[in-house]
Amino acid sequence: MVFKNENESAGPRKLWDRPFVFLNLSFFLVFINIAFFYLYPLALSAMGSNRHIIGWVMGLFSVAAVISRPFLGKLVVLKGEYWVVSMGIAVSFAASLCYNVITSVGPGMLLTRALHGIGFSAFISGSFSFVAKALPKEKQGEAFGVLGASLMGAVALAPPFGEFLIFRWGFHVLYLAASGSVILALLTASVAVTSLPRSRPTDKKTDLQYIALLRNRPFFILLISTLVFAHCQSTVPNFLSLIAAEKGGNAGDFFFVAYFAAILVLLTMGRLIDRYGKLLFMRLFYPLLSLGILLIPGMVGSLFFPVSAIMYGVGMGVLFPTHNALAASHGTANEKPAIMSLFTAVYDTGFITGAVVSGWFAHHNSLNTLFWACGILGFAGFILVIKASIDNNVQSG
């Protein structure tokens, strides 16, 4: 079935309307939940798990998210954004509660991580489809910048607050706080996503053609760059707490500085990115991200840790909205669920490799070498976008 928007003749949406504000609140609350579990390696370490096992357990979340993403993209078309978002939040809530009864690595833990990943994947599928379809194309860089600020604000605040909760009351209170955040997210999502005009079927039949989308060379190259960026973005939070403990530093301080810097960039540069081109900013700030990661081993346990944290944060703050906005510019309105599902699946694949592959690498080498290798990979992404034919313009599909 081909789905048509009932309000195709309506004028463009404003960016700063009530649904967009509540959508940002939903992102903030869902990523509070996710960021609390960036501290889960500490719980796994307390259970006696080595770095390799920690990588697999942390990566299973994203494995489940990636495997489920194409199916959830189709579900968005069939059921609508709000239904999929609500389902995802409900599953995330159930999974967050289940961590309270897990005391060792086993089937229960693995199932919980998988369910948590599926719930998160559903939220991302529905909400990113909403953004790509409902918000003005000429303001998507700014829109993703604001959304990025919301989610990175959560990542900046949740780990240091989570460390406080663990220190005072233990991991169970952390899991309860994570559960409460997604309940609030469900309330805010009910205001944000239901505002999207419903779709209606026509007599023609069209499936989501993921393979056809991959034949679009600019989009395919964008996906490769996304994989590199996401791998780097995943490796740092998944293993920062371990290298900080090894160096006598504090992961919470690094998270706060890095993500505070990212938030400032996301809130101030979105319009500049839309005006001067996403690809230009990708090429300018990839090296900054990479150098910030390379400097982490030497700075995380010293007074100079803000230098690497700011470089990493500013790089993230630019590369997140540029990748998302470039992806959202591809395809027709009917293709947006497929495009954003494929794009976010690749993004989450990078979070798998950033946990699993990086965990394996750290197990056989050292945490220092892991962060150096990750920084070098970031420079490879920079070389890719220097030579790539990624299109700044909207693709008509």
QUIGI-V733708 format. One record per residue. N is the residue number from 1. PHI is phi as a letter, one per 20 degrees, with the letter a starting at -180 (* if undefined). NEAR is the number of other C-alpha atoms within 10 Angstrom. Layout:
n=N phi=PHI near=NEAR
n=N phi=PHI near=NEAR
This chain:
n=1 phi=* near=13
n=2 phi=e near=16
n=3 phi=d near=19
n=4 phi=d near=14
n=5 phi=f near=16
n=6 phi=f near=11
n=7 phi=d near=11
n=8 phi=f near=10
n=9 phi=e near=7
n=10 phi=f near=8
n=11 phi=f near=8
n=12 phi=f near=11
n=13 phi=f near=11
n=14 phi=f near=12
n=15 phi=f near=16
n=16 phi=e near=10
n=17 phi=d near=10
n=18 phi=f near=12
n=19 phi=g near=19
n=20 phi=f near=23
n=21 phi=f near=16
n=22 phi=f near=19
n=23 phi=f near=23
n=24 phi=f near=22
n=25 phi=f near=21
n=26 phi=f near=31
n=27 phi=f near=26
n=28 phi=g near=24
n=29 phi=f near=25
n=30 phi=f near=28
n=31 phi=f near=24
n=32 phi=g near=29
n=33 phi=g near=28
n=34 phi=f near=24
n=35 phi=f near=23
n=36 phi=g near=22
n=37 phi=e near=21
n=38 phi=f near=20
n=39 phi=e near=26
n=40 phi=f near=20
n=41 phi=g near=23
n=42 phi=f near=19
n=43 phi=f near=17
n=44 phi=f near=19
n=45 phi=f near=14
n=46 phi=f near=12
n=47 phi=e near=12
n=48 phi=n near=13
n=49 phi=f near=17
n=50 phi=e near=14
n=51 phi=f near=24
n=52 phi=f near=18
n=53 phi=f near=19
n=54 phi=g near=26
n=55 phi=f near=27
n=56 phi=f near=20
n=57 phi=f near=25
n=58 phi=f near=25
n=59 phi=f near=29
n=60 phi=f near=24
n=61 phi=g near=26
n=62 phi=f near=29
n=63 phi=g near=25
n=64 phi=f near=23
n=65 phi=f near=30
n=66 phi=f near=26
n=67 phi=f near=16
n=68 phi=e near=20
n=69 phi=f near=27
n=70 phi=f near=23
n=71 phi=f near=15
n=72 phi=f near=27
n=73 phi=f near=28
n=74 phi=f near=17
n=75 phi=f near=18
n=76 phi=f near=24
n=77 phi=f near=25
n=78 phi=f near=16
n=79 phi=d near=14
n=80 phi=n near=22
n=81 phi=f near=27
n=82 phi=f near=22
n=83 phi=f near=18
n=84 phi=f near=25
n=85 phi=f near=27
n=86 phi=f near=21
n=87 phi=f near=18
n=88 phi=f near=26
n=89 phi=f near=28
n=90 phi=f near=21
n=91 phi=f near=20
n=92 phi=f near=30
n=93 phi=f near=24
n=94 phi=f near=16
n=95 phi=f near=23
n=96 phi=f near=25
n=97 phi=f near=18
n=98 phi=f near=19
n=99 phi=g near=20
n=100 phi=f near=14
n=101 phi=d near=10
n=102 phi=e near=13
n=103 phi=c near=13
n=104 phi=b near=14
n=105 phi=f near=15
n=106 phi=a near=10
n=107 phi=g near=10
n=108 phi=f near=15
n=109 phi=f near=18
n=110 phi=f near=16
n=111 phi=f near=16
n=112 phi=f near=22
n=113 phi=f near=26
n=114 phi=f near=23
n=115 phi=f near=23
n=116 phi=f near=27
n=117 phi=f near=28
n=118 phi=f near=28
n=119 phi=f near=27
n=120 phi=f near=27
n=121 phi=f near=32
n=122 phi=f near=29
n=123 phi=f near=29
n=124 phi=f near=26
n=125 phi=g near=32
n=126 phi=f near=29
n=127 phi=f near=25
n=128 phi=f near=23
n=129 phi=f near=25
n=130 phi=g near=25
n=131 phi=f near=23
n=132 phi=f near=27
n=133 phi=e near=21
n=134 phi=d near=19
n=135 phi=e near=18
n=136 phi=g near=17
n=137 phi=f near=19
n=138 phi=f near=14
n=139 phi=c near=18
n=140 phi=f near=25
n=141 phi=f near=31
n=142 phi=f near=26
n=143 phi=f near=28
n=144 phi=f near=24
n=145 phi=f near=30
n=146 phi=f near=24
n=147 phi=f near=26
n=148 phi=f near=26
n=149 phi=f near=28
n=150 phi=f near=24
n=151 phi=f near=23
n=152 phi=f near=29
n=153 phi=f near=24
n=154 phi=f near=24
n=155 phi=f near=26
n=156 phi=f near=26
n=157 phi=e near=20
n=158 phi=f near=27
n=159 phi=f near=26
n=160 phi=f near=21
n=161 phi=f near=14
n=162 phi=f near=25
n=163 phi=f near=20
n=164 phi=f near=14
n=165 phi=f near=17
n=166 phi=f near=18
n=167 phi=f near=10
n=168 phi=e near=10
n=169 phi=c near=11
n=170 phi=n near=14
n=171 phi=f near=20
n=172 phi=f near=15
n=173 phi=f near=15
n=174 phi=g near=25
n=175 phi=f near=23
n=176 phi=f near=17
n=177 phi=f near=19
n=178 phi=f near=26
n=179 phi=f near=24
n=180 phi=f near=17
n=181 phi=f near=20
n=182 phi=f near=28
n=183 phi=f near=17
n=184 phi=f near=15
n=185 phi=f near=26
n=186 phi=f near=21
n=187 phi=f near=14
n=188 phi=f near=20
n=189 phi=f near=25
n=190 phi=f near=18
n=191 phi=e near=17
n=192 phi=f near=23
n=193 phi=e near=25
n=194 phi=f near=15
n=195 phi=f near=16
n=196 phi=f near=18
n=197 phi=g near=15
n=198 phi=f near=14
n=199 phi=e near=17
n=200 phi=c near=13
n=201 phi=f near=13
n=202 phi=d near=10
n=203 phi=f near=8
n=204 phi=e near=8
n=205 phi=d near=9
n=206 phi=b near=11
n=207 phi=e near=11
n=208 phi=f near=19
n=209 phi=e near=11
n=210 phi=f near=14
n=211 phi=f near=9
n=212 phi=f near=8
n=213 phi=f near=18
n=214 phi=f near=15
n=215 phi=f near=10
n=216 phi=f near=14
n=217 phi=g near=14
n=218 phi=g near=18
n=219 phi=f near=23
n=220 phi=f near=15
n=221 phi=f near=18
n=222 phi=g near=23
n=223 phi=f near=22
n=224 phi=f near=18
n=225 phi=f near=26
n=226 phi=f near=25
n=227 phi=f near=25
n=228 phi=f near=26
n=229 phi=f near=28
n=230 phi=f near=25
n=231 phi=f near=25
n=232 phi=f near=30
n=233 phi=f near=24
n=234 phi=e near=24
n=235 phi=g near=25
n=236 phi=f near=21
n=237 phi=f near=20
n=238 phi=f near=24
n=239 phi=c near=25
n=240 phi=f near=26
n=241 phi=f near=23
n=242 phi=f near=20
n=243 phi=f near=21
n=244 phi=f near=22
n=245 phi=f near=14
n=246 phi=f near=14
n=247 phi=e near=15
n=248 phi=m near=12
n=249 phi=d near=20
n=250 phi=c near=21
n=251 phi=f near=22
n=252 phi=f near=23
n=253 phi=f near=18
n=254 phi=f near=28
n=255 phi=g near=27
n=256 phi=f near=24
n=257 phi=f near=22
n=258 phi=f near=28
n=259 phi=f near=26
n=260 phi=f near=24
n=261 phi=f near=25
n=262 phi=f near=29
n=263 phi=f near=26
n=264 phi=g near=17
n=265 phi=f near=21
n=266 phi=f near=29
n=267 phi=e near=19
n=268 phi=d near=14
n=269 phi=d near=19
n=270 phi=g near=23
n=271 phi=f near=18
n=272 phi=f near=13
n=273 phi=f near=23
n=274 phi=f near=20
n=275 phi=f near=13
n=276 phi=d near=11
n=277 phi=o near=17
n=278 phi=f near=25
n=279 phi=f near=21
n=280 phi=g near=14
n=281 phi=f near=17
n=282 phi=f near=23
n=283 phi=f near=18
n=284 phi=f near=15
n=285 phi=d near=19
n=286 phi=g near=24
n=287 phi=f near=22
n=288 phi=f near=23
n=289 phi=g near=29
n=290 phi=f near=28
n=291 phi=f near=20
n=292 phi=f near=24
n=293 phi=f near=27
n=294 phi=g near=23
n=295 phi=e near=21
n=296 phi=g near=27
n=297 phi=g near=22
n=298 phi=e near=13
n=299 phi=d near=19
n=300 phi=f near=26
n=301 phi=d near=19
n=302 phi=c near=15
n=303 phi=f near=9
n=304 phi=e near=13
n=305 phi=g near=22
n=306 phi=f near=22
n=307 phi=f near=18
n=308 phi=f near=26
n=309 phi=f near=28
n=310 phi=f near=23
n=311 phi=f near=24
n=312 phi=f near=31
n=313 phi=f near=31
n=314 phi=f near=25
n=315 phi=g near=28
n=316 phi=f near=29
n=317 phi=f near=30
n=318 phi=e near=27
n=319 phi=f near=28
n=320 phi=f near=23
n=321 phi=f near=28
n=322 phi=f near=27
n=323 phi=f near=22
n=324 phi=f near=25
n=325 phi=f near=27
n=326 phi=f near=23
n=327 phi=f near=26
n=328 phi=f near=27
n=329 phi=f near=25
n=330 phi=e near=24
n=331 phi=n near=20
n=332 phi=e near=16
n=333 phi=g near=21
n=334 phi=f near=18
n=335 phi=e near=25
n=336 phi=g near=25
n=337 phi=g near=31
n=338 phi=f near=27
n=339 phi=f near=29
n=340 phi=f near=28
n=341 phi=f near=29
n=342 phi=f near=23
n=343 phi=f near=26
n=344 phi=f near=26
n=345 phi=f near=26
n=346 phi=f near=21
n=347 phi=g near=26
n=348 phi=f near=28
n=349 phi=f near=25
n=350 phi=f near=28
n=351 phi=f near=31
n=352 phi=f near=28
n=353 phi=f near=24
n=354 phi=f near=29
n=355 phi=e near=31
n=356 phi=f near=26
n=357 phi=f near=19
n=358 phi=f near=30
n=359 phi=f near=28
n=360 phi=f near=18
n=361 phi=f near=18
n=362 phi=f near=19
n=363 phi=f near=17
n=364 phi=e near=13
n=365 phi=c near=11
n=366 phi=b near=12
n=367 phi=f near=22
n=368 phi=g near=15
n=369 phi=f near=15
n=370 phi=g near=23
n=371 phi=f near=26
n=372 phi=f near=18
n=373 phi=f near=17
n=374 phi=f near=24
n=375 phi=f near=23
n=376 phi=f near=17
n=377 phi=f near=17
n=378 phi=g near=27
n=379 phi=f near=17
n=380 phi=f near=17
n=381 phi=f near=23
n=382 phi=f near=24
n=383 phi=f near=15
n=384 phi=f near=18
n=385 phi=f near=19
n=386 phi=f near=15
n=387 phi=e near=9
n=388 phi=e near=15
n=389 phi=d near=14
n=390 phi=f near=20
n=391 phi=e near=19
n=392 phi=f near=19
n=393 phi=e near=11
n=394 phi=f near=16
n=395 phi=e near=16
n=396 phi=e near=10
n=397 phi=m near=13
